[in-house]
Amino acid sequence: MNSALIVPFIVTLVAASTPILLAALGELVVEKSGVLNLGVEGMMLIGAMTTAAVMLTTGNPYLAIGSAALAGAFAALLFAVLTLSLSANQVATGLALTILGTGLTALVGRPFTGQPVPTLGPLFPPALANDPIWRVIFGYSPLVYLSLAMVVAVWFFLMRTRSGLILRAIGESDTSAHSIGYPVIGVRYLAVLFGGAMAGIGGACFPLMLTPQWAERLTAGRGWIALALVVFAAWRPYRLLAGAYIFGLLMTLEVYAKTSGGGFRIFPSEFWAALPYLATILVLVLISLSRKGSTSAPACLGKPFSPAG
Protein backbone atom coordinates (compact mmCIF):
# COMPACT_ATOMS: atom_id res chain seq x y z
CA MET A 1 0.00 0.00 0.00
CA ASN A 2 1.24 3.47 -0.84
CA SER A 3 0.73 6.66 1.14
CA ALA A 4 -2.35 7.57 -0.92
CA LEU A 5 -4.09 4.57 0.65
CA ILE A 6 -2.40 4.33 4.04
CA VAL A 7 -2.82 7.97 5.14
CA PRO A 8 -6.62 8.17 4.58
CA PHE A 9 -6.97 4.79 6.31
CA ILE A 10 -5.11 6.04 9.40
CA VAL A 11 -7.04 9.32 9.45
CA THR A 12 -10.33 7.41 9.34
CA LEU A 13 -9.13 5.02 12.05
CA VAL A 14 -8.17 7.83 14.42
CA ALA A 15 -11.46 9.66 13.87
CA ALA A 16 -13.49 6.48 14.46
CA SER A 17 -11.62 5.80 17.71
CA THR A 18 -12.08 9.25 19.22
CA PRO A 19 -15.67 9.07 20.56
CA ILE A 20 -15.00 5.68 22.15
CA LEU A 21 -11.79 6.94 23.75
CA LEU A 22 -13.44 10.05 25.20
CA ALA A 23 -16.40 8.14 26.64
CA ALA A 24 -14.20 5.35 27.98
CA LEU A 25 -11.86 7.81 29.72
CA GLY A 26 -14.81 9.33 31.53
CA GLU A 27 -16.15 5.93 32.54
CA LEU A 28 -12.69 4.89 33.75
CA VAL A 29 -12.66 7.77 36.23
CA VAL A 30 -16.21 6.94 37.31
CA GLU A 31 -15.33 3.29 37.93
CA LYS A 32 -12.09 4.18 39.70
CA SER A 33 -14.27 5.96 42.27
CA GLY A 34 -16.26 2.76 42.81
CA VAL A 35 -19.34 3.62 40.72
CA LEU A 36 -20.57 1.59 37.76
CA ASN A 37 -22.56 3.65 35.25
CA LEU A 38 -23.99 1.60 32.40
CA GLY A 39 -25.69 4.66 30.95
CA VAL A 40 -22.75 5.67 28.73
CA GLU A 41 -24.65 4.93 25.52
CA GLY A 42 -27.58 7.07 26.63
CA MET A 43 -25.34 9.98 27.61
CA MET A 44 -23.49 9.78 24.28
CA LEU A 45 -26.81 9.93 22.43
CA ILE A 46 -27.86 12.95 24.49
CA GLY A 47 -24.54 14.63 23.68
CA ALA A 48 -24.87 13.85 19.97
CA MET A 49 -28.43 15.16 19.72
CA THR A 50 -27.58 18.29 21.72
CA THR A 51 -24.62 18.97 19.43
CA ALA A 52 -26.74 18.64 16.31
CA ALA A 53 -29.43 20.92 17.74
CA VAL A 54 -26.96 23.63 18.81
CA MET A 55 -25.05 23.48 15.52
CA LEU A 56 -28.23 23.79 13.47
CA THR A 57 -29.42 26.76 15.52
CA THR A 58 -26.16 28.64 16.18
CA GLY A 59 -23.49 27.17 13.89
CA ASN A 60 -20.91 27.46 16.70
CA PRO A 61 -19.06 24.12 17.12
CA TYR A 62 -17.42 25.03 20.42
CA LEU A 63 -20.74 26.09 21.92
CA ALA A 64 -22.12 22.78 20.66
CA ILE A 65 -19.32 20.80 22.34
CA GLY A 66 -19.80 22.69 25.60
CA SER A 67 -23.54 22.11 25.43
CA ALA A 68 -22.98 18.41 24.80
CA ALA A 69 -20.72 18.21 27.86
CA LEU A 70 -23.33 19.97 30.00
CA ALA A 71 -26.13 17.76 28.69
CA GLY A 72 -24.12 14.62 29.40
CA ALA A 73 -23.24 15.89 32.87
CA PHE A 74 -26.89 16.68 33.58
CA ALA A 75 -27.91 13.14 32.61
CA ALA A 76 -25.11 11.83 34.82
CA LEU A 77 -26.38 14.02 37.67
CA LEU A 78 -29.73 12.24 37.45
CA PHE A 79 -27.90 8.92 37.72
CA ALA A 80 -25.84 10.21 40.67
CA VAL A 81 -28.86 11.45 42.61
CA LEU A 82 -30.64 8.12 42.20
CA THR A 83 -27.67 5.90 43.00
CA LEU A 84 -25.55 7.93 45.42
CA SER A 85 -28.19 9.90 47.31
CA LEU A 86 -31.17 7.55 47.04
CA SER A 87 -29.18 4.28 46.95
CA ALA A 88 -30.84 2.95 43.80
CA ASN A 89 -29.24 -0.06 42.13
CA GLN A 90 -26.41 1.16 39.90
CA VAL A 91 -26.83 -1.46 37.18
CA ALA A 92 -30.58 -0.98 36.83
CA THR A 93 -30.29 2.82 36.94
CA GLY A 94 -27.55 2.86 34.31
CA LEU A 95 -29.60 0.68 31.99
CA ALA A 96 -32.62 2.92 32.57
CA LEU A 97 -30.49 5.95 31.69
CA THR A 98 -29.54 4.39 28.36
CA ILE A 99 -33.18 3.58 27.61
CA LEU A 100 -34.18 7.12 28.60
CA GLY A 101 -31.45 8.64 26.45
CA THR A 102 -32.44 6.53 23.46
CA GLY A 103 -36.12 7.43 23.68
CA LEU A 104 -35.68 11.06 24.66
CA THR A 105 -33.24 11.86 21.87
CA ALA A 106 -35.48 10.15 19.32
CA LEU A 107 -38.38 12.34 20.44
CA VAL A 108 -36.64 15.68 20.99
CA GLY A 109 -34.32 15.24 18.01
CA ARG A 110 -37.10 14.49 15.53
CA PRO A 111 -37.17 18.04 14.06
CA PHE A 112 -33.43 17.80 13.35
CA THR A 113 -33.42 14.34 11.80
CA GLY A 114 -31.65 14.19 8.45
CA GLN A 115 -30.63 17.85 8.40
CA PRO A 116 -26.96 18.32 7.44
CA VAL A 117 -24.87 19.51 10.38
CA PRO A 118 -21.83 21.76 9.74
CA THR A 119 -18.70 19.84 10.67
CA LEU A 120 -15.73 20.91 12.78
CA GLY A 121 -12.70 21.19 10.52
CA PRO A 122 -9.06 20.36 11.27
CA LEU A 123 -7.29 22.26 14.03
CA PHE A 124 -4.21 23.10 11.95
CA PRO A 125 -3.93 25.29 8.81
CA PRO A 126 -4.91 23.76 5.44
CA ALA A 127 -1.28 23.66 4.29
CA LEU A 128 -0.64 21.01 6.94
CA ALA A 129 -4.11 19.53 7.37
CA ASN A 130 -4.54 18.78 3.65
CA ASP A 131 -0.99 17.73 2.87
CA PRO A 132 -0.94 14.16 1.49
CA ILE A 133 1.63 13.07 4.09
CA TRP A 134 1.42 15.46 7.03
CA ARG A 135 -2.35 15.17 7.38
CA VAL A 136 -1.74 11.91 9.25
CA ILE A 137 -0.52 14.12 12.12
CA PHE A 138 -2.15 17.50 11.50
CA GLY A 139 -5.37 16.64 9.67
CA TYR A 140 -7.72 16.06 12.58
CA SER A 141 -10.53 17.83 14.36
CA PRO A 142 -9.71 19.48 17.70
CA LEU A 143 -11.71 16.67 19.32
CA VAL A 144 -9.02 14.17 18.33
CA TYR A 145 -6.27 16.17 20.00
CA LEU A 146 -8.52 16.70 23.01
CA SER A 147 -8.95 12.94 23.40
CA LEU A 148 -5.19 12.38 23.32
CA ALA A 149 -4.59 15.19 25.80
CA MET A 150 -7.22 13.71 28.10
CA VAL A 151 -5.40 10.36 28.16
CA VAL A 152 -2.37 12.12 29.63
CA ALA A 153 -4.51 14.31 31.91
CA VAL A 154 -6.49 11.39 33.34
CA TRP A 155 -3.32 9.35 33.89
CA PHE A 156 -1.61 12.29 35.60
CA PHE A 157 -4.65 13.03 37.76
CA LEU A 158 -5.06 9.43 38.92
CA MET A 159 -1.40 8.59 39.43
CA ARG A 160 0.35 11.85 40.29
CA THR A 161 -2.08 13.99 42.28
CA ARG A 162 -3.42 13.82 45.80
CA SER A 163 -6.99 14.17 44.53
CA GLY A 164 -6.47 11.19 42.23
CA LEU A 165 -5.09 9.17 45.13
CA ILE A 166 -8.17 9.99 47.20
CA LEU A 167 -10.47 8.97 44.35
CA ARG A 168 -8.66 5.65 43.94
CA ALA A 169 -8.73 5.07 47.69
CA ILE A 170 -12.49 5.61 47.73
CA GLY A 171 -12.88 3.10 44.91
CA GLU A 172 -10.84 0.50 46.76
CA SER A 173 -12.31 0.95 50.26
CA ASP A 174 -15.00 3.55 50.69
CA THR A 175 -15.53 2.79 54.38
CA SER A 176 -11.84 3.24 55.17
CA ALA A 177 -11.72 6.47 53.16
CA HIS A 178 -14.80 7.74 54.98
CA SER A 179 -13.34 6.85 58.37
CA ILE A 180 -10.35 9.14 57.81
CA GLY A 181 -12.51 12.01 56.66
CA TYR A 182 -12.65 11.80 52.86
CA PRO A 183 -16.01 12.89 51.35
CA VAL A 184 -16.92 9.65 49.58
CA ILE A 185 -20.27 10.77 48.18
CA GLY A 186 -18.93 14.16 47.08
CA VAL A 187 -15.97 12.66 45.24
CA ARG A 188 -18.22 10.13 43.54
CA TYR A 189 -20.61 12.88 42.46
CA LEU A 190 -17.74 14.75 40.81
CA ALA A 191 -16.47 11.58 39.13
CA VAL A 192 -19.91 10.74 37.75
CA LEU A 193 -20.40 14.29 36.45
CA PHE A 194 -17.00 14.15 34.75
CA GLY A 195 -17.89 10.82 33.18
CA GLY A 196 -21.17 12.25 31.89
CA ALA A 197 -19.44 15.28 30.40
CA MET A 198 -16.89 13.07 28.64
CA ALA A 199 -19.63 10.82 27.27
CA GLY A 200 -21.46 13.91 26.02
CA ILE A 201 -18.33 15.13 24.23
CA GLY A 202 -17.85 11.64 22.81
CA GLY A 203 -21.37 11.86 21.43
CA ALA A 204 -20.56 15.28 19.94
CA CYS A 205 -17.94 13.63 17.75
CA PHE A 206 -20.60 11.96 15.63
CA PRO A 207 -22.38 14.98 14.10
CA LEU A 208 -19.23 17.12 14.15
CA MET A 209 -16.77 14.79 12.42
CA LEU A 210 -18.15 11.32 11.66
CA THR A 211 -21.78 11.48 10.51
CA PRO A 212 -22.70 15.13 9.84
CA GLN A 213 -26.38 14.85 10.69
CA TRP A 214 -28.66 13.71 13.48
CA ALA A 215 -30.39 10.34 13.31
CA GLU A 216 -31.93 8.07 15.92
CA ARG A 217 -29.42 5.77 17.64
CA LEU A 218 -26.60 7.66 15.93
CA THR A 219 -23.94 6.32 18.29
CA ALA A 220 -24.75 2.74 17.21
CA GLY A 221 -23.68 1.04 20.42
CA ARG A 222 -20.35 2.80 20.84
CA GLY A 223 -21.17 3.45 24.49
CA TRP A 224 -21.30 -0.27 25.16
CA ILE A 225 -17.93 -0.71 23.47
CA ALA A 226 -16.54 2.06 25.70
CA LEU A 227 -17.76 0.19 28.77
CA ALA A 228 -16.11 -3.03 27.61
CA LEU A 229 -12.96 -1.12 26.75
CA VAL A 230 -12.50 -0.02 30.36
CA VAL A 231 -12.43 -3.67 31.41
CA PHE A 232 -10.16 -4.57 28.49
CA ALA A 233 -7.74 -1.83 29.57
CA ALA A 234 -7.75 -3.06 33.19
CA TRP A 235 -8.65 0.49 34.30
CA ARG A 236 -5.40 1.96 32.91
CA PRO A 237 -5.56 5.08 30.67
CA TYR A 238 -2.72 4.13 28.31
CA ARG A 239 -4.12 0.67 27.70
CA LEU A 240 -7.42 2.39 27.08
CA LEU A 241 -5.79 4.39 24.28
CA ALA A 242 -4.45 1.23 22.64
CA GLY A 243 -7.78 -0.55 23.00
CA ALA A 244 -9.73 2.35 21.52
CA TYR A 245 -7.52 2.37 18.44
CA ILE A 246 -7.89 -1.40 18.05
CA PHE A 247 -11.67 -1.05 18.03
CA GLY A 248 -11.32 1.97 15.74
CA LEU A 249 -9.40 -0.24 13.34
CA LEU A 250 -12.25 -2.75 13.27
CA MET A 251 -14.76 0.02 12.57
CA THR A 252 -12.56 1.42 9.81
CA LEU A 253 -12.48 -2.00 8.19
CA GLU A 254 -16.28 -1.86 8.13
CA VAL A 255 -16.16 1.48 6.28
CA TYR A 256 -13.64 0.20 3.75
CA ALA A 257 -15.61 -3.01 3.25
CA LYS A 258 -18.58 -0.92 2.09
CA THR A 259 -16.54 1.20 -0.32
CA SER A 260 -13.82 -1.17 -1.52
CA GLY A 261 -13.61 -4.52 -3.16
CA GLY A 262 -10.77 -6.97 -3.14
CA GLY A 263 -10.28 -9.08 -0.05
CA PHE A 264 -13.13 -7.36 1.78
CA ARG A 265 -15.61 -9.21 -0.42
CA ILE A 266 -14.60 -12.56 1.05
CA PHE A 267 -17.11 -11.83 3.81
CA PRO A 268 -20.49 -10.10 3.48
CA SER A 269 -20.77 -6.48 4.61
CA GLU A 270 -22.86 -7.57 7.60
CA PHE A 271 -19.85 -9.45 8.95
CA TRP A 272 -17.68 -6.32 8.91
CA ALA A 273 -20.48 -4.30 10.55
CA ALA A 274 -20.78 -6.86 13.36
CA LEU A 275 -17.02 -7.36 13.79
CA PRO A 276 -16.42 -4.64 16.45
CA TYR A 277 -19.23 -6.02 18.60
CA LEU A 278 -18.13 -9.63 18.14
CA ALA A 279 -14.64 -8.54 19.16
CA THR A 280 -16.08 -6.87 22.27
CA ILE A 281 -17.73 -10.11 23.36
CA LEU A 282 -14.61 -12.13 22.58
CA VAL A 283 -12.36 -9.77 24.54
CA LEU A 284 -14.60 -9.92 27.61
CA VAL A 285 -14.74 -13.72 27.47
CA LEU A 286 -10.96 -14.02 27.12
CA ILE A 287 -10.37 -11.58 29.98
CA SER A 288 -12.76 -13.52 32.18
CA LEU A 289 -11.04 -16.83 31.40
CA SER A 290 -7.51 -15.49 31.78
CA ARG A 291 -8.11 -13.94 35.20
CA LYS A 292 -9.71 -17.08 36.67
CA GLY A 293 -11.61 -15.18 39.28
CA SER A 294 -9.05 -12.46 39.96
CA THR A 295 -9.68 -8.92 38.81
CA SER A 296 -7.99 -5.55 38.74
CA ALA A 297 -11.31 -3.74 39.11
CA PRO A 298 -11.72 -1.33 42.04
CA ALA A 299 -12.80 -3.36 45.05
CA CYS A 300 -15.92 -1.26 45.72
CA LEU A 301 -17.06 -1.07 42.09
CA GLY A 302 -20.84 -1.09 41.90
CA LYS A 303 -21.32 -1.50 45.65
CA PRO A 304 -23.58 0.96 47.49
CA PHE A 305 -22.08 3.11 50.22
CA SER A 306 -23.83 4.27 53.36
CA PRO A 307 -22.04 6.73 55.67
CA ALA A 308 -23.74 5.07 58.60
CA GLY A 309 -22.38 1.70 57.46
Secondary structure as UniProt FT lines:
FT   HELIX           3..32
FT   TURN            33..34
FT   HELIX           40..58
FT   HELIX           61..80
FT   HELIX           81..85
FT   HELIX           90..108
FT   HELIX           110..112
FT   HELIX           126..129
FT   TURN            132..134
FT   HELIX           135..138
FT   HELIX           142..160
FT   HELIX           162..172
FT   HELIX           174..179
FT   TURN            180..181
FT   HELIX           184..205
FT   HELIX           206..210
FT   STRAND          213..214
FT   TURN            216..221
FT   HELIX           222..232
FT   TURN            233..235
FT   HELIX           237..259
FT   HELIX           262..266
FT   HELIX           269..291
FT   TURN            292..293
FT   TURN            299..302
FT   TURN            307..308
//
